[in-house]
Amino acid sequence: MSISSLNHLLEKKRFDEALNVAESLLSLDSSQGLVWKAMGTIFQNLGRPTEALGAMEYAAELLPDDKSSQLSRIQALFRNDQYGRARLYCEHMTQRWSELPEPYEILGLIEELNQQPDRAESYFNKALTLDETRLSSRVGVARLAVIQGHLPEAELHYRKAFRLLLNYKHSSLTDIYVESAVDELLMPSTEQARIEGQESVLWKVLAQLSDQGIHGFATGSTLSGLLRNEKALLSVHHLSIAMPYQMLARATNLLMQDGWLKEQLPVTLINPRILRNPANGTVLWLYGLRINPEAGQVLGGVWIKGLPDHWQQITRFPFPVSVHQEESVAGTVWVLDDPESWLNAIFGDWNKPDAGFDTLVCARNQKGFALLTRCLAYQRVIAFRNEGNLERALAIAIRMRQAMPDDQLIREMVLFLYEESERAAMQGLVSPY
């Protein structure tokens, strides 16, 4: 057994075997910093982040002059939400190795999480000055531009990020992308953990709203999950409820009085309102519908305060919104008279499950493909791709190609993600379809 054999197993992603080899090497000599560093990588890939951090910290102490080990410790601290210590080590590295972009990049991510956009942007730009291929910094600058309402500028940065992905398609992105909670800052909670009992939470909320004269009803993936079966509902990423827009503020206040908390976002969402239940972790999206009887229109979507109307995401629903009351396990609730037509507007063939369908950017009832939708699509393709969810990333990229058929960059991204999906499927990781 040797370090070379350990590295070979790491390259082949045979982490269980690599762990056995690393433990054997350390039993012979526990002061081998490179082996501890490898242990950190192994634990990270085995889903044991706390042990990964411990190994990375020990490696950094044993190898104080090794830049890579120092960076690995910082990244492990960041992934374990230990932002204060990560900041201290980053600042130390910028003083000792000012030519390295990575510490500035992680400082930018920390400042973004702390909702300090100006400081975050300064760090991201410093990292890009040192190395223009830093994907995390490029995406960070794009994300901040969205937060600041500069969407045309954001799209330019996202397109540069797409080009970076394509340029690095034959290599690992570990060195140019830092996975983090920052990926979900713009539109969080789309990948919340599966929560048992979501259906009972849904009925309780709908009954509360109905009792106060608020005509809220299930929509989107929540509605399709209800119609298929309870198991399907348990697989949705959050609960979605729609209602007339003029009832939205009252519904939000009612639920907050019952203990729900408003998600703290760096942008001010006019629609939807996103709440989280601290008791059970359930995330709830409350969508407002602007109903115009004279024009025969029902409009929803995602609207950010301060953006021009033509940048906002607008969705159209069947007119009129016809609902009736039914009894549920929690009391009287409002339900759609014709849920199938409503779902067909959103999904097309709603009864055909599609795990890759991302309602936020792929909904079929969108009015065009607005600038806000495009920015969200770029962000989500990158985030889903780098967390290994190739199915979702590819589905969004295909939707982008449909909306922008003459865009060569988007066509290249679809091909790239399709090839990655096929390779992953051959390795038994995911289905490309």
Protein Blocks (a to p, Z undefined) as FASTA:
>chain_A
ZZklmmmmmmnopaklmmmmmmmmmmmomklmklmmmmmmmmmmnopaklmmmmmmmmmm
mmmmlmklmmmmmmmmmmnopaklmmmmmmmmmmmmmmbmklmmmmmmmmmmnopaklmm
mmmmmmmmmomklmklmmmmmmmmmmnopamlmmmmmmmmmmmmmmmmmbcfklmcccdf
klmmmmghklgccdehklmmmmmmmmmmmmnopacddehjllmmmmmommlmmmpmbdcd
dddfklmmmmmmmmmmnopacdddfbdcfbdcddddfknopacddddddddfknopaced
jddehiafklpccddddddddddddddfkbccdddfblmlmmmmmnopmklccfkbcfkl
momkbghjafklmmmmmmmmmmmmmnopamlmmmmmmmmmmmmmmlmklmmmmmmmmmmm
mmmmmnomaccZZ
